[in-house]
Amino acid sequence: MKKIFSLLFLLFIFGIILLNHNHPLASDDTKAILSELNKTLLNYKEEYHFPSLSAAIAINGKIFWSNSVGVKELSLKNMATPETIYRIGSVSKPIAAIAVMKLVQDKKIDLDKTMDFYLASYFEKEKTALPQILKDITVGQVLTHTSGIRHYDYKQGEKEYRGPLLSPAKAMNLYGVLEKSEFKAGQGFLYSTFAYNLLQYLIATVSGKSYVQFLKDEIFAAADMKSSGLDHPTEGIQIEAKPYSYDSSNNTFCDTPTVDVRWKISAGGLASTVVDLAKLLIALENEKILSKKTQEMMYTDVNKTYKGKKSNYGIGHRIWNFSRESNGQDNDKDIDANETLWIGHGGTATGSASYFLHNPNKKIIVTVIGNLQVKSKPVSLLASRLAHIVDKQMPLLPIEEGSF
């Protein structure tokens, strides 16, 4: 009798879940939803000239859909799959933030400590003067891009460094980025790859492991991410989707230059798959890496501005309340902020572009990667559209360029 009662109770709960008609699994026409997802992916691949484009969607802790269109390498015409390994560029940043917050949660890192507390030893070993800025900025300010450390000077080609492998102190102060602050720490928001580059050395100091090994042991293993790691053919994992750029003037694809990203692993040096990235976010939902309380810290907007631009950023993640922002309903108490809260991040690397969106409360995840050097708009728009297909409360928003 007890077994029958338990079964009836479970069926009752499942029935309640199915009443949510915004949820794709509740739809009477899941086949149509899958068809729309596949069609959308192909349309974006063709519109933006991606050699290949991969995407995955997870719902309630399971992969609901994944697909790839196009080829990994044009000359070989080998088809991409959802397991194809791509560069993920700045999607490496939220992974670094998760790793730091794991050590914060374990009480091994203090967000309010200044960076020199953890990094001074690198400069001492290399007999290099410790930059003053490291004495002024905290771990928390680095994580939230409020440290005042600048970003790339694109005109000078700083994004695609192709010099020799650098020592830690030289990598941290590449191009003299630690010699001058753009504003007083904590007084503004300025997205910075150079700031996030510091985190790999912070984690190595505190954990006693290399940054890559810490990721393998504490993050990738917990999330069952078997196709993720350092973007390097001998010291990490080999990317399978060949990087390309596209010349629209003559409709041709070009090989991109060879780059070594070991100097900025925590800021933009990882490779992964759309399925692995979805697994990471599922592991967060299941609190296998970080507690819900710690995640709430990550998803809290720092509410800073710089040169008139709002941050919309927490710890390693962009943050949007799409319903309120798009409909101007900030004072509408009937809207559940948790339901419309989305977090995400994008990345543009040499010959690659990536994006993910995640509603941690609805447990909806969208991941997108393609092997073409473009700005973030195509992949961010695609992620937004795919999310909208499975959650009609997600508007089709033109996410701004550079929304990393």
N, C-alpha and C positions, 0 to 999 in steps of 0.2 A: 504493500500500500504506500509506504514511504517513497519507494522508487517511482511509482506512478505519479504521486504528488510532485516530486522533484522534476519529473519530466514535463508535467503540465506547467509548472512554474517557469521552466526554461523556455518553453514554447510561448508562454505569455510575454516574457521579457523580449524574446526575439521578435514577436509580433509588434511590440511597441517600437522597437528599433526600425522595423520596416515601414512604420507610419511616417517616418521622416522622408518626404518625397524629394527633398533636395539631395538626398544621398543616392548615388548611382546604383548601389546594390538594392535600393528599394524600388527602383524603376521597373516598370513592366516591360521596358524595351532596352535592356542592357546591351543587346546586340547593336542597336542604333547608336548608343553612346560609344561603344568600341569603334564602330565604323567612323563616327565623327572624329574621334581621337586620331585614328589612322590617317584620315583624310587631311586633318589639320597639320599633322606632322609633315606629310608629303608636300602640302602647299607651301609651308614655310621653307622647306628644303629647296624647292624650286624657286620661290620668290627671292631668296637671299643667296642662292648659288652655293649652298653648302655641298661639298663632296659627299659628306654623310652627316646625318643628324640622328641622335638617339634620345629617347625620353622614357621615363618611367613614372608611374603613379602608384602610390601605396595608400590604402585606406584601412583604418582600424588594424594597423600592424601587419598587413599583408600586401604583397604586390598585387594590385588590381589589374594593371595593364603595363606592358612595356613593349617597345618596338624601335626599330631602326630603319632608316631609308638611306640609300646611297652606298658608296663604297669607301673602304678604309684607305685605299691607295688607287688613284686614278689609272695608273699604268697597268696595275694587276687586276683591276675590276673585281676585287674581293669584297664581298658584301659585309657591311658592318652589322653588328648585333647589339642587343642591350648589354652584353658582357664585354664589348670592345673598350679597350683602355685608351683614354684621351688625357691630354693635359687639362687641368682644371683651373689654372691660374689663381685668382684671388679667392676662389672658393676654398683655398687652403687656409684663409684667414679665420673663418668660423671654426674650422677644425682645430687651429691653434688655440682659439679662445676656449673651446671645449676642454682641450688638454690642460690649459692653465687653470680653468675653473675646477677641474678634477683635483689639482693640487691645492687649490683654495679650499675646496670641500674637505680635503684630508688634513687641513690646517698646516700645510707645508709652505704656502705662499700667503702673504698678507697684501691685500689690494692697496692698502694705504702706505706700504713701504716704498721708499724711493728706489729707483732702478739701480743706483750705485750699490745699494746693500747687496744685491745679487750679482752684479756684473763687474764690480771693481777688479776682481781677481784676474779677469781676462786682460785688462789693460796693464796690470802689474806684471803679469807673466811676459808680456811683450814689451815691457818697459816703455809704455806709451802713456802720455798724460790722460787722465780721466776727464772727459768732457764735462763741463759744468752742468749741462742740461740733464745729465743722468742723476745729478744730485737734487734736481728741482722737480722732476716728474715722477709720478707714482705708477705702480703696476696698473692700477685701475684706469689711469689717464691714457696709458698706452693702449689698453684694450678697447677704450671707447673713442679713440682718435681725438682726444682732447689734450694731448701732450704739447702741441705746438710744433712738433717735428714735421717738416715739409714732406710733400709727395714728389713723384718724378718730375723732372724737367723734360718733357717729351721732345722738345725741340733739340735738346742736346743728346737725344737717344739713350737716356739713362735707363729706360725700361729694359732694353735688350743689351745688358752688359755682356761683353764677350772677351773680357780680359782673363788673366790667370786666376786660379783658385786663391781666394783670399783667406787670411788668418781671421779668427773671430773679431779681434779689435778693429782690423781694417774693414771687414765686411760690415760691422755695425756703423762705422763712420765713413762709408763709401761716399765719395763726392763731398766730403766734409759736412754731411747733413746734420751732424750733432754739434756743429760749431755755432749755429744760430737758430734761435726759435722764432717762429712766425707770430706767436702771441704768448702771453703768460700762461703757464700750464693751468688747465681747468677753466680758462676764460673763453674758449671758443671750440669749434669743431673743424678739423681738417683731416680728411681721409688720407692715410699715409702708409704706403708700403714699407718705407724705411723704419717707421715706428714698429710695425708688426714684425719686421726682421729681427728685432731684439728678443722676441719671445722664444725663439728656438734656443738661444743661449741661456735665457732665464730658466727654461725647463731642464736643460742639460745640467745646469748648476745645482738646481734643487733636487732633481731626481737621481743624479749620479749616473744617468744613462745618456747616450746620444739622443737628440731629439727624435730621430727616425725610429730608434729602438723603443723609446717611450710610447710613441704612437702605436707601434706594432703591439706592444704588451698591454697597454691600458685602454686604447681606443679601438683599434681595428679588430683585435681579438674579441673584445666584448660585443662588437657589432657584427661579427662574422664577415668582415670585409677582407676578402682574400685576393682582391685585384687592385689594391691601393698601396701607394708608397711614394717614395722619392722619385721624381721625374728625372731618371738618369739611367742610361743603358747598362752600366756595369755596377754601380753602387746602389741602384734602386730597381725600378721596374721599367721595362721597355714599353713606350707608348706604341699602340697598334694602329691608331688612326694617324696617318701621315699629315703633318701640319701644312696648310696651304694659305696663300692669299689669293685674291681675285682682282684682276684688272678689267674693270668694266668698259674701258675704252676700246679694247679689242677682244673682249669676251674670252679671256684666257686665265688659266690658273697658274700660279707661280709657286715654286718651292720657297719655303721661308728659311732664313738663316739658322744655323746651328747655334743654340744658346746653352749656357751652363747655369742652372738655377740653384746650385748648391749654396750660394751665398744668401738666398732668400727663401729657404724651404718653408718657413712658417708663414711667409707672406704671399708666396705664389709659386712654390716649388713642388707641388704634389701632382700625381696622376691618379685617375680613378675611373670608375664606370658609373652610369646612371643607376644601376642596380645597387652598387656598393654605397653610393651616396644616400639612396633611399633607406638602405639597411641602417646606416648611421642614425638617421632621424627616427627610425622605428626604435632603435636601441634607446634613444633619448626618451621617447614616449613611454617606454617600458621601464624607465629609470635604471637601466643597466649600467650607465656611465655616471650620470648626474641625477641627483634627487630633483623632485619637482621644485622645491624651494630654491635650489641653486639655478635651475633653468629660469625661474621667474626673475632672478637677478640679471641673467643674460638678456632677457627680453624686456627690460625696462629702459625706455628712451632716456638718454642723458639730457635731452631738451636744451641743446646748445645751438648757437648759430655762428656763422663766420661769413663775413661779407654778404649778409642778408640771406644766407641759405641755411635752412633748418637741418638739424642732424638726422632725424628719423633713424637713430642708431642706438643700439644698446651695447652689449659686450660681444663684439664679433658678428653682429647680425643687424641687418636692416629691419626696421619695424614699421608696419603699416596697420592702421585700422581702416580698411578699404571702404567699408560701408559709410562710416562717418566722413572720411576725407572726400569721397566722391559725391556724397549726397548732402553735405553740409548739415549733418544732423548731430552736431556735437552735444546738443542739449536734449536730445530725444532719449528719454529714460527707458523707452520700450525696446531700444536696441541693446542686445547683449554684447558688450565689448569683447568678451571672450570668443564669441561666435565669429566675429568679423576681424579678429586679430590674425594677421599673417606676418610671419618673419621669413627672411630669405637673404640671399647674397648672390652676387654674380662674379664672374671672373673672365677677363680677356688675357690670354697668353699668346705667345708667338705661335700663330697658326691654329688657334683654338678659342672657343667661347663657351661658357657654361653658366648655368643659373639653377637655383632651386627656390621653391616656395613651400612654406609649411604652415599649416594651421594646427598647432599642437593641441588645441581643445577639441576640434572636430576630427583630429587625427587624419588629415589629408596632406599628402606629400607629393610634390611634383619636382622632378629633376630633368634637366636638359643639358646636353653637351653636343657640340659640333666641331669638326676639324677645319675651321676657316677663321682667319684673322679678321674679325669684325668688332665694332663697338658692341656694347651690351644690349642695345635696343632689340635686335632680332630675337635673341634667346630670352630676354626678359618678357617681351611681348608674347612669345610662344608659351612660356611658362604660365603667364597670366591667362591666356586663352584656354590652355588645357585645364587649368584650375577651374575656370568658369564652366567648362563643359560638365565637370563632375560636381560643382557647387555653384548654383546660380546666384548665390549672394556675393560671389566674387566678380566684381565688374571688369569689363574689358578696358583696362586703363593703359594709356600710353606711358609706361614707366620711363622716366627720363634717361637720356644718355648718361653713361658713367655711373649708373646706379649700382655701385658695387657694395 
